[in-house]
């Protein structure tokens, strides 16, 4: 039961020492704790966790922060070679060649909301082509009484299926989130972290 007046599970309050996280939250090198650190514009973060300073990870504000527990996934680029064999080989290679970490991030409510909205838009961008293509085909069919309308709808759907998710992820979703450049068995290189947080490490 949290003390009176102290919100539970909302405000970001990093421990005063990495030891405060316990054995499950800190990767040890030779018995010493491996902290999070800046690597240029990237956050070098131990996969088992480390405390971060109370600075919004996206905008740099220090006020009104909360915690976002986020699962971040990195897929080895070689996994995309599975696409040469079709969707099933691609899905299998992605499943076996991905790494995932859980990160407890300090974030302000505005950036947290923008991150969630970007995630929702990303998933909608994968579904939208299956709705937009038939609607477009039906609209064209009102003016073109032939199989051309159906063929055109298929073409539009195929183009949207490829371009819409890519553009949404790159222009909307990724800029609002923190993503992984690489994850190995010990550390993760995360991009999209605000410079003020990196400078404070």
Backbone as a chain_set.jsonl record, in Angstrom:
{"seq": "XXXXXXXXXXXXXXXXXXXXXXXXXXXXXXXXXXXXXXXXXXXXXXXXXXXXXXXXXXXXXXXXXXXXXXXXXXXXXXXXXXXXXXXXXXXXXXXXXXXXXXXXXXXXXXXXXXXXXXXXXXXXXXXXXXXXXXXXXXXXXXXXXXXXXXXXXXXXXXXXXXXXXXXXXXXXXXXXXXXXXXXXXXXXXXXXXXXXXXXXX", "coords": {"N": [[0.856, -1.195, 0.0], [0.837, 2.072, -1.044], [2.222, 5.128, 0.403], [0.064, 7.729, 1.703], [-1.12, 10.023, -0.673], [0.836, 9.534, -2.478], [1.058, 8.538, -5.752], [0.498, 5.305, -7.101], [2.4, 3.302, -9.194], [2.546, 5.107, -11.312], [4.052, 7.579, -11.298], [7.389, 8.375, -12.249], [10.085, 7.119, -10.608], [13.199, 6.667, -10.192], [15.49, 4.265, -8.751], [17.805, 5.028, -6.109], [20.175, 3.789, -6.308], [21.784, 1.405, -8.436], [21.707, -1.066, -7.224], [19.326, -1.133, -6.009], [17.56, -2.256, -7.774], [17.878, -4.961, -7.624], [18.887, -8.428, -8.211], [17.615, -9.15, -10.612], [17.604, -7.008, -12.289], [19.934, -5.844, -13.638], [22.861, -6.015, -15.397], [25.734, -7.825, -14.718], [29.192, -7.287, -14.889], [31.886, -9.059, -14.151], [31.07, -9.006, -11.518], [30.462, -6.365, -11.097], [28.091, -3.683, -11.498], [26.56, -2.987, -14.605], [26.013, 0.014, -16.003], [23.47, 2.038, -17.676], [24.421, 3.885, -20.561], [25.557, 6.61, -22.631], [26.03, 6.354, -26.117], [27.18, 8.059, -28.366], [24.571, 9.264, -30.259], [22.96, 7.303, -29.337], [21.357, 5.152, -26.915], [23.007, 3.08, -24.807], [22.115, 0.239, -23.417], [21.817, -2.072, -20.739], [20.596, -5.411, -21.119], [19.205, -6.57, -19.03], [18.28, -4.522, -17.554], [18.539, -1.196, -16.074], [18.867, 1.715, -13.996], [17.417, 4.825, -15.024], [17.836, 8.371, -15.463], [15.52, 10.867, -14.111], [14.208, 12.104, -16.564], [12.306, 12.992, -19.342], [12.188, 10.588, -21.847], [11.702, 11.263, -24.47], [11.13, 14.046, -24.917], [12.615, 15.479, -23.089], [11.741, 16.876, -20.822], [11.488, 17.466, -17.246], [9.382, 17.276, -15.592], [6.323, 16.083, -14.148], [6.525, 13.331, -14.739], [6.007, 9.907, -15.773], [6.038, 6.302, -15.711], [6.867, 4.185, -18.378], [6.544, 0.977, -19.232], [8.099, -0.783, -21.566], [8.223, -3.068, -24.235], [10.764, -3.798, -26.41], [11.689, -4.69, -29.627], [14.122, -6.238, -31.674], [14.998, -7.209, -34.913], [17.136, -9.32, -36.591], [18.656, -8.188, -39.529], [19.237, -10.119, -41.488], [17.173, -11.883, -41.367], [15.207, -11.086, -43.097], [15.812, -12.191, -45.494], [14.386, -14.454, -45.646], [12.069, -13.823, -46.953], [12.458, -14.398, -49.575], [11.692, -16.973, -49.859], [9.035, -16.945, -49.364], [6.053, -16.143, -47.385], [5.795, -17.839, -45.119], [8.46, -18.972, -44.602], [9.67, -16.484, -44.074], [8.287, -15.598, -41.762], [9.082, -17.591, -39.956], [11.88, -17.213, -39.833], [12.011, -14.59, -38.823], [10.879, -15.029, -36.318], [12.826, -16.621, -35.101], [15.103, -15.098, -35.248], [15.012, -12.795, -33.751], [15.401, -10.45, -31.067], [14.477, -9.411, -27.786], [13.767, -6.867, -25.399], [12.824, -5.622, -22.149], [12.075, -2.43, -21.121], [12.13, 0.083, -18.672], [10.928, 3.139, -18.883], [11.352, 6.646, -18.313], [8.879, 9.053, -18.889], [6.897, 11.742, -20.201], [3.358, 12.554, -19.893], [2.313, 13.569, -22.352], [4.156, 12.76, -24.386], [3.999, 10.041, -23.959], [1.361, 9.526, -24.721], [1.504, 10.253, -27.446], [3.279, 8.296, -28.358], [1.742, 5.956, -27.994], [-0.37, 6.527, -29.755], [1.025, 6.531, -32.183], [1.721, 3.829, -32.318], [-0.811, 2.641, -32.594], [-1.599, 3.738, -35.068], [0.309, 2.58, -36.693], [-0.427, -0.157, -36.703], [-2.957, 0.093, -37.834], [-2.24, 0.905, -40.363], [-1.432, -1.43, -41.558], [-3.787, -2.746, -41.871], [-5.409, -1.05, -43.328], [-5.031, -1.106, -46.257], [-6.568, -3.341, -47.046], [-9.093, -2.434, -46.788], [-9.231, 0.02, -48.133], [-8.541, -0.586, -50.811], [-10.718, -2.257, -51.927], [-12.797, -0.341, -51.691], [-11.836, 1.698, -53.344], [-11.795, 0.276, -55.75], [-14.544, -0.231, -56.07], [-15.47, 2.366, -56.387], [-14.188, 3.178, -58.766], [-15.376, 1.312, -60.387], [-17.909, 2.329, -60.754], [-17.671, 4.005, -62.879], [-16.228, 2.711, -64.791], [-17.099, 0.088, -66.619], [-15.996, -2.71, -66.59], [-13.573, -5.375, -66.372], [-11.375, -3.978, -65.748], [-11.568, -2.283, -63.56], [-11.536, -4.002, -61.343], [-8.98, -5.125, -61.636], [-7.447, -2.824, -61.347], [-8.05, -2.162, -58.727], [-6.84, -4.29, -57.379], [-4.167, -3.742, -57.987], [-3.798, -1.227, -56.75], [-4.308, -1.972, -54.119], [-2.139, -3.717, -53.665], [0.063, -1.973, -53.911], [-0.493, -0.163, -51.822], [-0.386, -1.938, -49.684], [2.3, -2.398, -49.44], [3.579, 0.161, -49.384], [2.139, 1.861, -47.566], [2.348, 0.829, -44.808], [5.172, 1.035, -44.513], [5.698, 3.805, -44.873], [4.143, 4.841, -42.8], [5.345, 3.753, -40.502], [7.972, 4.824, -40.681], [7.575, 7.626, -40.843], [5.684, 8.333, -38.936], [5.256, 6.487, -36.706], [7.853, 5.521, -35.729], [9.32, 8.012, -35.137], [7.982, 8.809, -32.812], [8.569, 6.966, -30.922], [10.838, 4.766, -29.101], [13.315, 2.858, -30.488], [15.138, -0.137, -31.4], [18.484, -0.301, -32.453], [20.218, -2.338, -32.387], [20.355, -5.448, -30.649], [21.986, -7.537, -28.407], [23.134, -10.403, -26.52], [23.748, -9.171, -24.162], [23.603, -6.322, -24.181], [21.691, -3.473, -25.374], [21.34, -1.3, -28.126], [19.737, 1.634, -28.316], [17.663, 3.82, -30.167], [16.351, 7.16, -30.719], [16.166, 8.368, -28.299], [15.979, 11.196, -26.174], [18.341, 13.897, -26.308], [18.966, 15.253, -23.919], [18.559, 13.387, -21.887], [20.507, 11.509, -22.563], [22.828, 13.024, -22.211], [22.873, 13.254, -19.483], [23.747, 10.909, -18.454]], "CA": [[0.0, 0.0, 0.0], [1.703, 3.26, -1.09], [1.885, 6.186, 1.36], [-1.005, 8.63, 1.299], [-0.714, 11.146, -1.525], [1.824, 9.116, -3.471], [0.418, 7.666, -6.732], [1.153, 4.014, -7.226], [2.54, 2.779, -10.539], [2.399, 6.126, -12.349], [5.155, 8.524, -11.322], [8.688, 7.759, -12.461], [10.963, 7.339, -9.46], [14.297, 5.707, -10.32], [16.16, 3.967, -7.487], [18.986, 5.833, -5.835], [21.344, 2.985, -6.626], [21.422, 0.254, -9.262], [21.467, -2.221, -6.363], [17.916, -1.102, -5.663], [16.797, -3.056, -8.716], [17.995, -6.377, -7.298], [19.618, -9.247, -9.183], [16.933, -9.32, -11.902], [17.609, -5.765, -13.053], [21.236, -5.223, -13.815], [23.804, -7.008, -15.903], [26.993, -7.687, -13.972], [30.457, -7.646, -15.502], [32.863, -9.312, -13.097], [30.512, -8.656, -10.214], [30.096, -4.951, -11.044], [26.863, -3.366, -12.236], [26.76, -2.312, -15.878], [24.986, 1.049, -16.093], [23.112, 2.584, -18.987], [25.363, 4.943, -20.922], [25.359, 7.183, -23.958], [26.956, 5.963, -27.178], [26.824, 9.042, -29.381], [23.143, 9.588, -30.2], [22.258, 6.089, -28.944], [21.382, 4.728, -25.517], [23.57, 1.744, -24.626], [21.317, -0.176, -22.259], [21.952, -3.503, -20.431], [19.332, -6.078, -21.422], [18.492, -6.919, -17.802], [17.764, -3.314, -16.925], [19.391, -0.248, -15.369], [18.115, 2.935, -13.691], [17.576, 5.983, -15.899], [17.537, 9.615, -14.751], [14.13, 11.334, -14.275], [14.1, 13.019, -17.695], [11.483, 12.353, -20.369], [13.042, 9.969, -22.852], [11.387, 11.764, -25.798], [11.175, 15.509, -25.067], [13.611, 16.042, -22.188], [11.205, 17.564, -19.658], [11.731, 16.811, -15.963], [8.199, 17.473, -14.751], [5.127, 15.279, -14.38], [6.902, 12.106, -15.434], [5.441, 8.618, -15.418], [6.85, 5.187, -16.193], [6.344, 3.369, -19.468], [7.222, -0.307, -19.37], [8.003, -1.014, -23.006], [8.936, -4.179, -24.862], [11.394, -3.344, -27.646], [12.108, -5.864, -30.402], [15.066, -6.049, -32.788], [15.067, -8.36, -35.812], [18.362, -9.361, -37.391], [18.33, -7.913, -40.939], [19.351, -11.326, -42.308], [15.903, -12.61, -41.327], [14.368, -10.69, -44.239], [16.119, -13.056, -46.64], [13.338, -15.464, -45.681], [11.023, -13.397, -47.88], [12.718, -15.013, -50.88], [11.001, -18.253, -49.903], [7.607, -16.771, -49.121], [5.657, -15.6, -46.088], [6.049, -18.781, -44.022], [9.884, -18.912, -44.226], [9.958, -15.178, -43.488], [7.767, -15.585, -40.391], [9.915, -18.477, -39.136], [13.184, -16.584, -39.622], [11.816, -13.459, -37.923], [10.642, -15.558, -34.976], [14.043, -17.188, -34.531], [16.232, -14.166, -35.339], [14.687, -11.551, -33.069], [15.708, -10.328, -29.642], [13.507, -8.532, -27.143], [14.082, -6.416, -24.044], [11.838, -4.824, -21.443], [12.721, -1.206, -20.644], [11.293, 0.97, -17.87], [11.321, 4.451, -19.394], [10.706, 7.861, -17.809], [8.237, 9.729, -20.021], [5.817, 12.652, -19.818], [2.075, 12.073, -20.424], [2.124, 13.943, -23.758], [4.964, 11.876, -25.229], [3.455, 8.702, -23.796], [0.161, 9.459, -25.554], [1.941, 10.269, -28.846], [3.863, 6.98, -28.631], [0.635, 5.012, -28.137], [-1.073, 6.847, -31.002], [1.858, 6.064, -33.286], [1.606, 2.373, -32.371], [-2.136, 2.333, -33.148], [-1.578, 4.082, -36.499], [1.13, 1.59, -37.387], [-1.228, -1.364, -36.932], [-4.02, 0.432, -38.782], [-1.671, 1.008, -41.715], [-1.372, -2.772, -42.123], [-5.151, -3.18, -42.182], [-6.072, -0.102, -44.226], [-5.094, -1.487, -47.684], [-7.627, -4.324, -47.296], [-10.353, -1.685, -46.814], [-9.166, 1.084, -49.134], [-8.499, -1.12, -52.176], [-12.071, -2.555, -52.422], [-13.567, 0.898, -51.83], [-11.351, 2.355, -54.552], [-12.263, -0.499, -56.883], [-15.977, -0.007, -56.238], [-15.646, 3.727, -56.897], [-13.809, 3.167, -60.182], [-16.362, 0.489, -61.088], [-19.078, 3.133, -61.103], [-17.405, 4.719, -64.127], [-15.614, 1.792, -65.753], [-17.857, -1.167, -66.586], [-15.18, -3.8, -67.136], [-12.687, -5.994, -65.385], [-10.269, -3.063, -65.452], [-11.74, -1.74, -62.215], [-11.068, -5.023, -60.399], [-7.527, -5.217, -61.766], [-6.883, -1.605, -60.787], [-8.177, -2.263, -57.276], [-5.788, -5.203, -56.926], [-2.884, -3.043, -58.092], [-3.764, -0.214, -55.69], [-4.18, -2.68, -52.85], [-0.774, -4.228, -53.549], [0.954, -0.825, -53.666], [-0.761, 0.324, -50.468], [0.055, -2.956, -48.736], [3.745, -2.256, -49.28], [4.03, 1.522, -49.088], [1.479, 2.511, -46.433], [2.999, 0.506, -43.535], [6.543, 1.552, -44.462], [5.649, 5.252, -44.671], [3.592, 5.117, -41.474], [6.363, 3.424, -39.502], [9.122, 5.726, -40.766], [7.221, 9.034, -40.699], [4.764, 8.587, -37.816], [5.427, 5.632, -35.538], [9.219, 5.519, -35.189], [9.727, 9.264, -34.481], [7.304, 8.963, -31.523], [8.916, 5.838, -30.062], [12.243, 4.399, -28.982], [13.489, 1.594, -31.192], [16.454, -0.748, -31.227], [19.382, -0.43, -33.596], [20.785, -3.688, -32.251], [20.275, -6.069, -29.329], [22.691, -8.812, -28.301], [22.805, -11.12, -25.285], [24.099, -8.385, -22.99], [23.239, -4.911, -24.231], [20.858, -3.006, -26.487], [21.569, 0.059, -28.602], [18.403, 2.176, -28.547], [17.655, 5.125, -30.822], [15.147, 7.944, -30.471], [16.213, 8.894, -26.931], [16.283, 12.618, -26.184], [19.736, 14.216, -26.015], [19.145, 15.656, -22.511], [18.699, 12.177, -21.078], [21.807, 10.929, -22.87], [23.879, 13.854, -21.611], [22.859, 13.131, -18.019], [24.296, 9.609, -18.057]], "C": [[0.892, 1.244, 0.0], [1.279, 4.28, -0.061], [0.817, 7.1, 0.794], [-0.459, 9.774, 0.465], [0.303, 10.768, -2.573], [1.181, 8.161, -4.46], [1.206, 6.395, -6.908], [1.197, 3.587, -8.69], [2.427, 3.816, -11.64], [3.62, 7.034, -12.415], [6.478, 7.77, -11.485], [9.585, 8.115, -11.289], [12.092, 6.327, -9.524], [14.952, 5.452, -8.98], [17.411, 4.806, -7.34], [20.275, 5.103, -6.187], [20.915, 1.839, -7.525], [21.104, -0.976, -8.428], [20.001, -2.285, -5.976], [17.053, -1.919, -6.603], [16.877, -4.544, -8.396], [18.644, -7.147, -8.426], [18.95, -9.338, -10.54], [17.041, -8.093, -12.789], [18.991, -5.143, -13.128], [22.23, -6.263, -14.279], [25.159, -6.775, -15.259], [28.175, -8.117, -14.825], [31.463, -7.834, -14.369], [32.359, -8.897, -11.736], [30.134, -7.202, -10.1], [28.871, -4.684, -11.885], [27.194, -2.604, -13.515], [25.67, -1.257, -16.044], [24.574, 1.327, -17.537], [24.073, 3.716, -19.294], [25.068, 5.426, -22.333], [26.44, 6.674, -24.898], [26.638, 6.847, -28.371], [25.366, 9.438, -29.209], [22.3, 8.392, -29.764], [22.336, 5.875, -27.434], [21.869, 3.291, -25.466], [23.019, 1.208, -23.309], [21.493, -1.667, -21.993], [20.602, -4.21, -20.543], [18.545, -6.457, -20.173], [18.08, -5.698, -16.991], [18.816, -2.471, -16.219], [18.565, 0.999, -15.091], [18.429, 4.044, -14.685], [17.214, 7.241, -15.125], [16.106, 10.082, -15.022], [14.012, 12.457, -15.305], [13.282, 12.309, -18.761], [12.361, 11.852, -21.501], [12.8, 10.514, -24.256], [11.516, 13.275, -25.944], [12.144, 16.188, -24.114], [13.069, 16.792, -20.984], [11.482, 16.766, -18.387], [10.503, 16.844, -15.059], [7.068, 16.53, -15.148], [5.397, 13.956, -15.063], [6.141, 10.883, -14.918], [6.361, 7.548, -15.967], [6.133, 4.479, -17.33], [7.176, 2.09, -19.536], [7.026, -0.773, -20.803], [8.815, -2.229, -23.423], [9.46, -3.702, -26.215], [12.003, -4.552, -28.352], [13.087, -5.438, -31.495], [15.114, -7.332, -33.596], [16.354, -8.259, -36.62], [18.005, -9.143, -38.866], [18.413, -9.141, -41.844], [18.049, -12.114, -42.351], [15.04, -12.291, -42.542], [14.696, -11.469, -45.504], [15.084, -14.174, -46.753], [12.214, -15.116, -46.626], [11.218, -13.996, -49.264], [11.993, -16.349, -51.017], [9.515, -18.161, -49.657], [7.327, -16.295, -47.703], [5.989, -16.532, -44.933], [7.526, -18.821, -43.641], [10.263, -17.574, -43.583], [9.508, -15.128, -42.039], [8.626, -16.435, -39.467], [11.254, -17.824, -38.824], [13.081, -15.377, -38.693], [11.642, -13.947, -36.491], [11.925, -16.039, -34.314], [15.211, -16.205, -34.507], [15.888, -12.799, -34.747], [15.114, -11.617, -31.614], [14.813, -9.25, -29.065], [14.012, -8.125, -25.761], [12.881, -5.656, -23.473], [12.557, -3.625, -20.828], [11.71, -0.384, -19.844], [11.745, 2.406, -18.148], [10.614, 5.582, -18.664], [10.131, 8.646, -18.985], [7.132, 10.641, -19.506], [4.505, 12.158, -20.441], [1.858, 12.394, -21.9], [2.884, 13.011, -24.686], [4.468, 10.438, -25.145], [2.222, 8.507, -24.676], [0.53, 9.43, -27.038], [2.532, 8.919, -29.259], [2.748, 5.961, -28.876], [-0.139, 5.259, -29.429], [-0.287, 6.362, -32.216], [1.786, 4.552, -33.446], [0.274, 1.954, -32.992], [-2.159, 2.61, -34.656], [-0.748, 3.087, -37.299], [0.319, 0.334, -37.69], [-2.369, -1.093, -37.909], [-3.492, 0.493, -40.21], [-1.531, -0.361, -42.366], [-2.764, -3.253, -42.543], [-5.816, -2.314, -43.249], [-6.116, -0.542, -45.687], [-6.222, -2.458, -47.997], [-9.009, -3.665, -47.316], [-10.354, -0.688, -47.97], [-9.214, 0.539, -50.562], [-9.895, -1.501, -52.692], [-12.932, -1.308, -52.604], [-13.16, 1.633, -53.098], [-11.849, 1.614, -55.797], [-13.741, -0.302, -57.152], [-16.248, 1.371, -56.821], [-15.32, 3.791, -58.386], [-14.829, 2.383, -60.994], [-17.625, 1.23, -61.456], [-18.919, 3.805, -62.466], [-16.831, 3.813, -65.207], [-16.305, 0.449, -65.63], [-17.053, -2.279, -67.269], [-14.354, -4.396, -66.004], [-11.516, -5.088, -65.02], [-10.361, -2.519, -64.034], [-11.22, -2.722, -61.17], [-9.545, -5.127, -60.428], [-6.846, -4.002, -61.149], [-6.95, -1.627, -59.264], [-7.106, -3.179, -56.704], [-4.428, -4.516, -56.938], [-2.743, -2.013, -56.978], [-3.586, -0.874, -54.329], [-2.772, -3.189, -52.623], [0.209, -3.101, -53.228], [0.771, -0.295, -52.246], [-0.245, -0.651, -49.419], [1.543, -2.851, -48.453], [4.118, -0.873, -48.755], [3.436, 2.096, -47.802], [2.107, 2.129, -45.093], [4.401, 1.082, -43.41], [6.538, 3.049, -44.157], [5.13, 5.594, -43.278], [4.624, 4.856, -40.386], [7.472, 4.472, -39.502], [8.768, 7.178, -40.451], [6.38, 9.331, -39.463], [5.138, 7.793, -36.563], [6.821, 5.725, -34.925], [9.625, 6.837, -34.544], [9.089, 9.47, -33.098], [7.741, 7.92, -30.503], [10.427, 5.747, -29.881], [12.381, 3.006, -29.58], [14.917, 1.099, -31.024], [17.234, -0.723, -32.535], [20.016, -1.81, -33.599], [20.576, -4.163, -30.816], [21.081, -7.358, -29.377], [22.345, -9.45, -26.956], [23.03, -10.28, -24.034], [23.557, -6.959, -23.007], [22.387, -4.605, -25.464], [21.263, -1.585, -26.836], [20.22, 0.621, -29.043], [18.51, 3.564, -29.168], [16.326, 5.816, -30.584], [15.095, 8.537, -29.084], [16.643, 10.36, -26.968], [17.708, 12.894, -25.709], [19.95, 14.607, -24.563], [19.297, 14.451, -21.61], [20.063, 11.552, -21.311], [22.942, 11.712, -22.207], [23.965, 13.676, -20.107], [23.449, 11.811, -17.55], [25.801, 9.668, -17.803]], "O": [[1.636, 1.455, 0.958], [0.11, 4.319, 0.324], [0.672, 7.236, -0.421], [0.526, 10.415, 0.83], [0.613, 11.564, -3.46], [0.784, 7.065, -4.066], [2.436, 6.403, -6.871], [0.161, 3.516, -9.352], [2.229, 3.452, -12.799], [4.171, 7.237, -13.497], [6.663, 6.682, -10.94], [9.815, 9.292, -11.014], [11.967, 5.234, -8.971], [14.971, 6.348, -8.136], [18.002, 5.241, -8.328], [21.33, 5.719, -6.345], [19.795, 1.345, -7.396], [20.331, -1.834, -8.852], [19.484, -3.354, -5.652], [15.916, -2.246, -6.261], [16.031, -5.315, -8.85], [18.923, -6.584, -9.485], [19.63, -9.578, -11.538], [16.608, -8.134, -13.941], [19.174, -4.001, -12.706], [22.417, -7.286, -13.619], [25.669, -5.654, -15.255], [28.157, -9.196, -15.417], [31.843, -6.869, -13.707], [33.144, -8.478, -10.885], [29.535, -6.813, -9.098], [28.629, -5.375, -12.875], [28.012, -1.684, -13.504], [24.504, -1.612, -16.211], [25.238, 0.907, -18.484], [24.497, 4.433, -18.388], [24.415, 4.74, -23.12], [27.609, 6.573, -24.527], [25.916, 6.439, -29.281], [24.966, 9.895, -28.139], [21.071, 8.448, -29.812], [23.255, 6.353, -26.768], [21.23, 2.39, -26.009], [23.401, 1.66, -22.229], [21.339, -2.468, -22.915], [19.581, -3.674, -20.112], [17.331, -6.648, -20.25], [17.588, -5.828, -15.871], [19.861, -2.98, -15.815], [17.656, 1.319, -15.857], [19.567, 4.185, -15.134], [16.375, 7.193, -14.226], [15.533, 9.732, -16.054], [13.75, 13.609, -14.959], [13.536, 11.142, -19.056], [13.175, 12.596, -22.047], [13.603, 10.26, -25.154], [11.965, 13.751, -26.987], [12.469, 17.36, -24.306], [13.854, 17.305, -20.187], [11.684, 15.553, -18.435], [10.583, 16.477, -13.886], [6.88, 16.221, -16.325], [4.594, 13.501, -15.878], [5.696, 10.847, -13.771], [7.359, 7.858, -16.619], [4.935, 4.209, -17.25], [8.364, 2.124, -19.859], [5.915, -1.117, -21.204], [9.962, -2.392, -23.007], [8.688, -3.255, -27.063], [12.737, -5.335, -27.749], [12.901, -4.413, -32.151], [15.255, -8.42, -33.036], [16.626, -7.238, -37.252], [17.142, -9.841, -39.397], [17.729, -9.198, -42.865], [17.836, -12.918, -43.258], [14.237, -13.119, -42.972], [13.946, -11.416, -46.478], [14.919, -14.77, -47.818], [11.477, -15.999, -47.065], [10.269, -14.095, -50.042], [11.711, -16.806, -52.124], [8.804, -19.163, -49.727], [8.248, -16.072, -46.918], [6.419, -16.072, -43.875], [7.837, -18.713, -42.455], [11.077, -17.533, -42.661], [10.255, -14.669, -41.174], [8.875, -16.053, -38.324], [11.717, -17.871, -37.684], [13.964, -15.16, -37.864], [12.187, -13.357, -35.558], [12.098, -15.885, -33.105], [16.205, -16.446, -33.823], [16.408, -11.774, -35.188], [15.18, -12.688, -31.011], [14.435, -8.301, -29.751], [14.606, -8.93, -25.043], [12.047, -5.127, -24.207], [13.535, -3.79, -20.099], [10.578, -0.18, -20.281], [12.812, 2.828, -17.701], [9.411, 5.501, -18.416], [10.829, 8.878, -19.972], [6.501, 10.346, -18.49], [4.539, 11.415, -21.422], [1.283, 11.584, -22.628], [2.324, 12.52, -25.667], [4.507, 9.703, -26.131], [2.056, 7.459, -25.301], [-0.06, 8.671, -27.807], [2.311, 8.457, -30.378], [2.797, 5.197, -29.84], [-0.519, 4.313, -30.118], [-0.868, 5.842, -33.169], [1.789, 4.042, -34.566], [0.224, 1.035, -33.809], [-2.682, 1.806, -35.428], [-1.066, 2.788, -38.45], [0.369, -0.184, -38.806], [-2.709, -1.953, -38.722], [-4.209, 0.17, -41.157], [-1.512, -0.459, -43.593], [-2.898, -4.067, -43.458], [-6.682, -2.786, -43.986], [-7.155, -0.37, -46.325], [-6.783, -2.416, -49.092], [-9.977, -4.255, -47.796], [-11.341, -0.561, -48.694], [-9.856, 1.133, -51.429], [-10.242, -1.107, -53.805], [-13.708, -1.221, -53.555], [-14.008, 2.129, -53.839], [-12.271, 2.235, -56.773], [-14.162, -0.213, -58.306], [-17.144, 1.535, -57.649], [-16.065, 4.377, -59.171], [-15.121, 2.727, -62.139], [-18.343, 0.819, -62.368], [-19.905, 4.133, -63.125], [-16.936, 4.111, -66.397], [-16.117, -0.256, -64.638], [-17.384, -2.723, -68.368], [-14.434, -3.975, -64.85], [-10.756, -5.387, -64.099], [-9.339, -2.317, -63.379], [-10.542, -2.325, -60.223], [-8.899, -5.206, -59.384], [-5.802, -4.125, -60.509], [-6.027, -1.172, -58.588], [-6.527, -2.882, -55.659], [-3.632, -4.685, -56.015], [-1.697, -1.929, -56.334], [-2.816, -0.402, -53.492], [-2.257, -3.106, -51.508], [1.083, -3.258, -52.375], [1.745, -0.012, -51.549], [0.274, -0.236, -48.382], [1.997, -3.176, -47.356], [4.881, -0.751, -47.797], [4.142, 2.745, -47.031], [2.383, 3.022, -44.291], [4.787, 1.561, -42.344], [7.279, 3.512, -43.29], [5.619, 6.529, -42.645], [4.762, 5.648, -39.453], [7.869, 4.955, -38.442], [9.575, 7.89, -39.853], [6.365, 10.467, -38.989], [5.313, 8.367, -35.488], [6.955, 5.982, -33.729], [10.234, 6.804, -33.475], [9.616, 10.238, -32.294], [7.33, 7.979, -29.344], [11.187, 6.543, -30.433], [11.646, 2.088, -29.215], [15.791, 1.832, -30.562], [16.71, -1.079, -33.59], [20.313, -2.378, -34.65], [20.617, -3.364, -29.881], [20.891, -8.181, -30.273], [21.359, -9.067, -26.326], [22.553, -10.638, -22.957], [23.107, -6.446, -21.983], [22.362, -5.355, -26.44], [21.501, -0.763, -25.951], [19.629, 0.15, -30.015], [19.335, 4.38, -28.756], [15.315, 5.178, -30.292], [14.093, 9.148, -28.712], [17.56, 10.724, -27.704], [18.219, 12.212, -24.82], [21.013, 14.326, -24.011], [20.082, 14.483, -20.662], [20.712, 11.111, -20.363], [23.899, 11.124, -21.704], [25.015, 13.921, -19.514], [23.631, 11.618, -16.348], [26.409, 8.654, -17.461]]}, "num_chains": 1, "name": "protein.A"}
